[in-house]
């Protein structure tokens, strides 16, 4: 399990915000689940996506392992990515990712799930009031 408490989700989002600014990453949508992460990102330099994922994952793993007094990886294997060529594909992908909590029974609607981009994208405020992952940049 990669996230145990709300503060863990918040910390991951802060890391994503920090590294997306440093690496010129656009974050279109996301869903953080207890044991997985789904991000929809873009960068003019393709290698920056790999660097972004590596830096966020390493920083979060260090935080998590210290906090929960454990060792080792949180996620196994390299992240998977798929290129999207059309706006329609991007919108379908965002919708698919934001509906994952509904399909898993974690929420009745995607806007109710606090650890996804849905509430920000639709209502204009961060998914969790305590985080500012999307409020600038």
Backbone as JSON, one array per atom type, in Angstrom:
{
  "sequence": "XXXXXXXXXXXXXXXXXXXXXXXXXXXXXXXXXXXXXXXXXXXXXXXXXXXXXXXXXXXXXXXXXXXXXXXXXXXXXXXXXXXXXXXXXXXXXXXXXXXXXXXXXXXXXXXXXXXXXXXXXXXXXXXXXXXXXXXXX",
  "N": [[0.84, -1.18, 0.0], [0.7, 2.11, -0.95], [-0.22, 4.5, 0.02], [-1.34, 5.5, 3.12], [-2.47, 7.34, 4.84], [-4.25, 10.5, 4.75], [-2.39, 12.58, 4.71], [-0.25, 11.41, 3.4], [-1.1, 11.24, 0.71], [-1.32, 13.97, 0.22], [1.34, 14.78, 0.52], [2.54, 13.45, -1.64], [1.28, 14.8, -3.76], [2.31, 17.38, -3.39], [5.01, 16.9, -3.97], [4.75, 16.18, -6.67], [3.86, 18.61, -7.7], [6.1, 20.24, -7.21], [8.14, 19.01, -8.81], [6.98, 19.02, -11.32], [7.05, 21.65, -12.05], [9.83, 22.14, -12.08], [10.67, 20.46, -14.16], [9.29, 21.11, -16.44], [6.69, 19.99, -16.9], [3.41, 19.19, -17.83], [0.51, 18.59, -16.09], [-2.3, 16.93, -16.63], [-4.3, 15.36, -15.52], [-5.08, 13.18, -12.75], [-5.11, 10.32, -10.54], [-4.85, 9.16, -7.39], [-4.52, 6.2, -5.81], [-4.94, 3.8, -3.11], [-2.92, 1.85, -3.6], [-1.8, 2.43, -6.06], [-0.9, 4.71, -8.74], [-2.1, 7.04, -11.05], [-1.3, 9.05, -13.66], [-1.67, 11.73, -15.93], [0.31, 13.17, -18.09], [2.39, 15.61, -19.78], [5.2, 16.67, -21.7], [7.44, 18.88, -23.41], [9.94, 17.77, -23.84], [10.54, 14.5, -24.12], [12.08, 12.86, -22.42], [11.88, 14.14, -20.0], [9.54, 13.31, -18.8], [10.14, 10.74, -17.85], [12.18, 11.47, -16.05], [10.7, 13.06, -14.3], [8.88, 11.15, -13.21], [10.74, 9.44, -11.99], [12.01, 11.12, -10.07], [9.87, 12.03, -8.43], [8.89, 9.55, -7.52], [11.16, 8.49, -6.17], [11.61, 10.44, -4.14], [9.16, 10.3, -2.79], [9.17, 7.63, -1.95], [11.35, 7.63, -0.16], [10.33, 9.33, 1.86], [8.02, 7.83, 2.65], [9.14, 5.35, 3.46], [10.74, 6.18, 5.62], [8.79, 7.28, 7.33], [7.08, 5.09, 7.87], [8.82, 3.25, 8.83], [10.18, 1.29, 7.21], [11.71, -0.61, 4.52], [12.83, -0.68, 1.09], [11.26, -0.91, -2.2], [8.32, 0.88, -3.22], [6.77, 0.66, -5.46], [6.8, -1.67, -8.1], [8.81, -2.34, -10.9], [9.1, -0.48, -14.0], [7.43, 2.59, -14.76], [4.48, 2.69, -16.79], [3.72, 3.99, -19.99], [1.7, 5.72, -22.39], [1.33, 7.1, -25.55], [-0.68, 9.83, -26.5], [-2.5, 10.99, -29.19], [-4.57, 12.59, -30.08], [-6.94, 15.14, -29.18], [-9.39, 14.12, -28.33], [-8.66, 11.6, -27.4], [-7.12, 12.32, -25.19], [-9.07, 13.52, -23.52], [-10.76, 11.31, -23.11], [-9.01, 9.63, -21.77], [-8.49, 11.09, -19.42], [-11.06, 11.06, -18.31], [-11.38, 8.28, -17.98], [-9.33, 7.73, -16.06], [-10.18, 9.35, -13.9], [-12.53, 8.08, -13.23], [-11.81, 5.69, -12.07], [-11.86, 5.33, -9.16], [-14.64, 5.08, -8.77], [-15.28, 2.76, -10.21], [-13.88, 0.98, -8.63], [-15.31, 1.04, -6.32], [-14.73, 2.94, -4.39], [-15.83, 5.43, -4.3], [-18.93, 7.15, -4.96], [-19.25, 8.86, -7.08], [-16.99, 10.36, -9.44], [-16.27, 12.95, -8.69], [-16.52, 13.0, -5.97], [-14.34, 11.65, -4.96], [-11.49, 12.3, -3.13], [-8.81, 12.26, -3.93], [-8.16, 12.74, -6.57], [-7.99, 14.46, -9.76], [-10.45, 15.4, -10.51], [-12.32, 17.13, -9.07], [-10.97, 19.57, -9.11], [-10.71, 20.04, -11.85], [-13.37, 20.21, -12.7], [-14.79, 21.81, -10.8], [-13.0, 23.78, -10.1], [-11.4, 23.97, -7.83], [-8.8, 22.74, -5.62], [-8.37, 19.15, -5.22], [-8.16, 18.27, -2.58], [-8.77, 20.27, 0.11], [-6.61, 21.02, 1.71], [-4.33, 20.88, 0.19], [-2.24, 22.32, -2.37], [-1.72, 21.48, -4.92], [-2.46, 22.08, -7.52], [-2.91, 24.77, -7.63], [-1.24, 26.77, -8.64], [0.6, 27.15, -11.58]],
  "CA": [[0.0, 0.0, 0.0], [1.56, 3.29, -1.11], [-0.8, 5.62, 0.76], [-2.09, 5.02, 4.28], [-3.18, 8.45, 5.47], [-4.47, 11.65, 3.87], [-1.14, 13.34, 4.62], [0.59, 10.75, 2.4], [-1.59, 11.71, -0.58], [-0.98, 15.39, 0.13], [2.77, 14.87, 0.32], [2.81, 13.05, -3.03], [0.84, 15.89, -4.64], [3.29, 18.47, -3.26], [6.18, 16.5, -4.74], [4.4, 16.28, -8.1], [3.83, 20.03, -8.04], [7.47, 20.74, -7.23], [8.9, 18.49, -9.94], [6.38, 19.4, -12.61], [7.58, 22.99, -12.34], [11.26, 22.05, -12.4], [10.93, 19.67, -15.36], [8.43, 21.54, -17.54], [5.68, 18.94, -17.07], [2.0, 19.58, -17.7], [-0.27, 17.53, -15.45], [-3.68, 17.1, -17.08], [-5.22, 14.65, -14.65], [-4.45, 12.16, -11.92], [-5.88, 9.63, -9.52], [-3.99, 8.45, -6.46], [-5.25, 5.12, -5.14], [-4.12, 3.29, -2.01], [-1.74, 1.09, -4.02], [-1.33, 2.78, -7.41], [-0.96, 6.11, -9.15], [-2.39, 7.23, -12.47], [-1.03, 10.43, -14.01], [-1.72, 12.09, -17.34], [1.29, 14.24, -18.16], [2.99, 15.94, -21.08], [6.37, 17.53, -21.67], [8.05, 19.05, -24.72], [11.07, 16.85, -23.89], [10.02, 13.2, -23.68], [12.86, 12.31, -21.31], [11.47, 14.78, -18.76], [8.49, 12.5, -18.17], [10.86, 9.72, -17.08], [12.84, 12.14, -14.92], [9.63, 13.45, -13.36], [8.42, 9.96, -12.51], [11.82, 8.96, -11.15], [12.24, 12.01, -8.93], [8.72, 11.98, -7.52], [8.86, 8.22, -6.9], [12.26, 8.37, -5.2], [11.36, 11.32, -2.99], [8.03, 9.78, -2.01], [9.6, 6.38, -1.31], [12.15, 7.98, 1.02], [9.37, 9.83, 2.86], [7.16, 6.73, 3.11], [9.95, 4.37, 4.19], [11.09, 6.76, 6.92], [7.59, 7.46, 8.14], [6.51, 3.81, 8.28], [9.94, 2.42, 9.28], [10.31, 0.14, 6.32], [12.73, -0.5, 3.48], [12.48, -1.27, -0.19], [10.48, -0.18, -3.18], [6.87, 0.92, -3.07], [6.21, 0.2, -6.73], [7.72, -2.57, -8.79], [8.88, -2.16, -12.34], [9.09, 0.86, -14.57], [6.09, 3.09, -15.04], [4.02, 2.47, -18.16], [3.21, 5.21, -20.61], [1.07, 5.6, -23.69], [1.23, 8.39, -26.24], [-2.01, 10.23, -26.96], [-2.29, 11.82, -30.37], [-5.73, 13.42, -30.39], [-7.59, 15.72, -28.01], [-10.44, 13.21, -27.88], [-8.0, 10.56, -26.61], [-6.75, 12.93, -23.92], [-10.27, 13.65, -22.69], [-11.21, 9.96, -22.72], [-8.05, 9.13, -20.78], [-8.77, 11.79, -18.16], [-12.32, 10.51, -17.8], [-11.11, 6.92, -17.53], [-8.55, 7.78, -14.83], [-10.97, 9.92, -12.8], [-13.61, 7.15, -12.87], [-11.29, 4.49, -11.42], [-12.4, 5.13, -7.81], [-16.03, 4.64, -8.87], [-15.25, 1.35, -10.62], [-13.36, 0.19, -7.51], [-16.2, 1.17, -5.16], [-14.18, 3.87, -3.4], [-16.64, 6.65, -4.33], [-20.14, 7.01, -5.78], [-19.02, 9.63, -8.3], [-15.58, 10.77, -9.47], [-16.06, 14.24, -8.03], [-16.47, 12.74, -4.53], [-13.06, 11.06, -4.55], [-10.64, 13.46, -2.82], [-7.42, 12.13, -4.37], [-8.07, 12.8, -8.03], [-8.05, 15.8, -10.33], [-11.8, 15.68, -10.99], [-12.95, 18.3, -8.47], [-10.29, 20.77, -9.6], [-11.01, 20.23, -13.27], [-14.79, 20.56, -12.9], [-15.26, 22.87, -9.9], [-12.01, 24.83, -10.02], [-10.62, 24.02, -6.59], [-7.98, 21.55, -5.43], [-9.09, 17.97, -4.8], [-8.19, 18.28, -1.12], [-8.64, 21.67, 0.5], [-5.34, 21.27, 2.37], [-3.22, 20.84, -0.75], [-2.26, 23.31, -3.44], [-1.02, 20.84, -6.02], [-2.83, 22.65, -8.81], [-3.33, 26.16, -7.53], [-0.44, 27.67, -9.49], [1.55, 26.46, -12.47]],
  "C": [[0.89, 1.24, 0.0], [1.06, 4.51, -0.33], [-1.63, 5.05, 1.91], [-2.95, 6.1, 4.9], [-3.33, 9.59, 4.47], [-3.19, 12.45, 3.68], [-0.2, 12.71, 3.6], [0.2, 11.2, 0.99], [-1.16, 13.17, -0.8], [0.51, 15.57, -0.15], [3.13, 14.51, -1.12], [2.43, 14.18, -4.0], [1.79, 17.09, -4.57], [4.56, 18.15, -4.04], [5.91, 16.63, -6.24], [4.39, 17.74, -8.53], [5.25, 20.59, -8.16], [8.21, 20.29, -8.49], [8.27, 18.81, -11.29], [6.86, 20.8, -13.01], [9.03, 22.93, -12.78], [11.52, 21.39, -13.75], [10.02, 20.01, -16.54], [7.39, 20.47, -17.91], [4.31, 19.58, -16.95], [1.24, 18.38, -17.16], [-1.73, 17.78, -15.78], [-4.69, 16.44, -16.15], [-4.47, 13.61, -13.84], [-5.49, 11.47, -11.06], [-4.88, 8.85, -8.67], [-4.87, 7.45, -5.71], [-4.38, 4.54, -4.04], [-2.86, 2.55, -2.47], [-1.26, 1.39, -5.44], [-1.56, 4.25, -7.7], [-1.22, 6.15, -10.65], [-2.24, 8.71, -12.77], [-1.14, 10.6, -15.52], [-0.87, 13.34, -17.48], [1.79, 14.44, -19.59], [4.2, 16.82, -20.83], [6.91, 17.68, -23.08], [9.26, 18.12, -24.92], [10.62, 15.52, -23.29], [10.78, 12.65, -22.48], [12.45, 12.93, -19.97], [10.36, 14.02, -18.05], [9.14, 11.41, -17.31], [11.55, 10.32, -15.86], [11.83, 12.55, -13.85], [9.19, 12.25, -12.54], [9.5, 9.44, -11.54], [11.98, 9.82, -9.9], [11.09, 11.98, -7.93], [8.69, 10.64, -6.79], [9.95, 8.05, -5.86], [12.0, 9.2, -3.95], [10.22, 10.78, -2.14], [8.42, 8.49, -1.29], [10.44, 6.65, -0.07], [11.27, 8.45, 2.17], [8.6, 8.66, 3.48], [7.96, 5.72, 3.94], [10.39, 4.89, 5.55], [9.88, 6.8, 7.84], [7.09, 6.13, 8.7], [7.58, 2.78, 8.65], [10.02, 1.12, 8.49], [11.41, 0.39, 5.32], [12.19, -1.06, 2.18], [11.63, -0.36, -1.06], [8.99, -0.18, -2.82], [6.18, 0.36, -4.3], [7.25, -0.65, -7.42], [7.66, -2.33, -10.28], [8.84, -0.7, -12.74], [7.65, 1.29, -14.8], [5.75, 2.81, -16.5], [3.48, 3.78, -18.71], [2.64, 4.89, -21.98], [0.97, 6.99, -24.3], [-0.21, 8.62, -26.68], [-1.83, 11.24, -28.08], [-3.42, 12.8, -30.66], [-6.34, 13.95, -29.1], [-8.66, 14.79, -27.45], [-9.85, 12.09, -27.01], [-7.6, 11.09, -25.24], [-7.96, 13.03, -23.0], [-10.8, 12.3, -22.24], [-10.3, 9.37, -21.65], [-8.27, 9.78, -19.42], [-10.03, 11.22, -17.52], [-12.1, 9.09, -17.25], [-10.38, 6.92, -16.17], [-9.39, 8.31, -13.66], [-12.13, 9.01, -12.39], [-13.11, 5.88, -12.18], [-11.83, 4.3, -10.01], [-13.86, 4.66, -7.81], [-16.07, 3.16, -9.23], [-14.76, 0.45, -9.49], [-14.24, 0.25, -6.27], [-15.68, 2.08, -4.07], [-14.98, 5.17, -3.31], [-17.86, 6.38, -5.21], [-20.03, 7.78, -7.09], [-17.57, 10.1, -8.28], [-15.31, 12.07, -8.73], [-15.99, 14.09, -6.51], [-15.1, 12.25, -4.06], [-12.03, 12.17, -4.33], [-9.23, 13.41, -3.39], [-7.3, 12.01, -5.89], [-8.23, 14.25, -8.49], [-9.47, 16.24, -10.67], [-12.39, 16.96, -10.39], [-12.28, 19.6, -8.93], [-10.7, 21.07, -11.04], [-12.43, 20.72, -13.48], [-15.2, 21.78, -12.07], [-14.25, 24.01, -9.73], [-11.3, 24.96, -8.7], [-9.89, 22.7, -6.4], [-8.79, 20.37, -4.89], [-9.18, 17.83, -3.29], [-7.93, 19.72, -0.71], [-7.27, 21.99, 1.1], [-4.16, 21.33, 1.42], [-3.36, 21.92, -1.82], [-1.55, 22.75, -4.65], [-1.31, 21.48, -7.36], [-3.03, 24.15, -8.77], [-2.45, 27.14, -8.31], [0.52, 26.83, -10.31], [1.01, 25.18, -12.91]]
}
